[in-house]
Amino acid sequence: MNEYHVTSLVVHAAADQTEKVKADIEALPGTEVPATNETGKLVVVVEGESRGALLDIFEQIKGLPGVLAATLVFHQVENESPEHSVEGVEE
């Protein structure tokens, strides 16, 4: 049985660096930034196969230049059998 993890974060970046922070986050594996605003707030979704991998990405995001704060908002774990795997996630 495989685990599939999804987590979301709110990241606060320096307003003048929002686009750079967004690009840096989206360069990390399993990340997406579906929303930003002009004050430097970003909604980030991270998907992966383990809690440890997500925590590593979270720490990388917190350490990016221009990031002022990152807060975990949501975390969900799905246990899946190979015949019910999520499309796009390798076994």
C-alpha positions in Angstrom: 0.0 0.0 0.0 1.3 3.5 -0.9 0.8 6.8 0.8 -0.1 10.0 -1.1 0.3 13.2 0.8 -1.2 16.6 0.0 -0.5 19.7 2.0 -1.2 23.4 1.6 0.7 26.4 2.9 0.2 30.1 3.1 3.5 31.8 2.3 4.2 35.5 3.0 6.8 37.0 0.7 8.3 40.5 0.4 5.7 42.2 -1.9 8.4 43.2 -4.4 9.7 39.6 -4.6 6.4 37.8 -5.0 6.9 36.7 -8.6 10.5 35.5 -7.9 9.3 33.5 -4.8 6.5 32.0 -6.8 8.9 30.9 -9.5 11.3 29.5 -7.0 8.6 27.5 -5.2 7.2 26.1 -8.5 10.7 24.9 -9.4 10.6 22.5 -6.4 9.2 19.0 -7.1 5.5 18.5 -6.4 4.6 22.2 -5.9 2.0 24.5 -7.3 1.1 28.1 -6.5 -2.5 28.5 -7.5 -3.0 32.0 -6.0 -1.0 35.1 -5.1 -1.9 38.7 -4.3 -0.2 42.1 -4.5 0.8 42.1 -0.8 3.0 39.0 -1.1 0.7 36.3 0.0 0.9 33.0 -1.9 -1.2 29.8 -1.6 1.0 26.8 -2.1 0.0 23.2 -2.7 2.6 20.4 -2.2 2.1 16.8 -3.2 4.3 13.8 -2.4 4.8 10.3 -1.4 5.9 10.8 2.3 5.5 13.2 5.1 9.3 13.6 5.3 9.5 14.7 1.6 6.8 17.3 2.3 8.6 18.5 5.4 11.8 18.9 3.3 10.0 21.0 0.7 8.4 23.1 3.5 11.8 23.8 5.0 13.2 24.7 1.5 10.3 27.1 1.0 10.9 28.8 4.4 14.5 29.3 3.5 14.0 30.9 0.1 15.2 34.5 -0.4 12.2 36.8 -0.1 10.1 34.5 2.1 9.1 36.1 5.3 6.9 33.3 6.7 5.3 30.0 5.8 2.4 28.5 7.6 1.1 24.9 7.2 -2.7 25.1 6.7 -3.7 21.6 5.7 -2.3 18.1 5.4 -4.0 15.0 4.2 -2.8 11.4 3.8 -4.4 8.9 1.5 -3.5 5.2 1.8 -3.9 3.7 -1.6 -3.5 0.3 -3.1 -1.7 0.0 -6.4 -4.9 -0.7 -8.3 -6.3 2.6 -7.0 -3.3 4.8 -7.5 -3.6 8.5 -8.3 -2.9 9.3 -11.9 0.5 10.9 -12.3 1.9 9.5 -9.1 4.5 6.8 -9.7 4.4 3.6 -7.8 
